Amino acid sequence: MIRIREITENEQNLFDDLQGLIGQLTERPASRERLAEMIADPHVILLVAEAEGRRIGILTLALYDTLTARRGWVEDVVVDAAFRGCGAGR
């Protein structure tokens, strides 16, 4: 079963797990400082997909306001290669 949840605090092994996932998306490394900033930012929602007791995917949702509404921009979507095709990105 896949569980999706929001990250609201800097959890144990979070950076290492996310670094492994980001490495499957891009060669640009993340930083611990940037992760802490994102978790603290009320305009950023960081979601993780979990299965089999591990973090298998991530998604960053950046929120911003326009004159007519609050909008969101999805970034950094990645599912671990071993779990692709199982519905985690849906």
Order of alpha helices (4+ residues) and beta strands (2+ residues): beta-alpha-alpha-beta-beta-beta
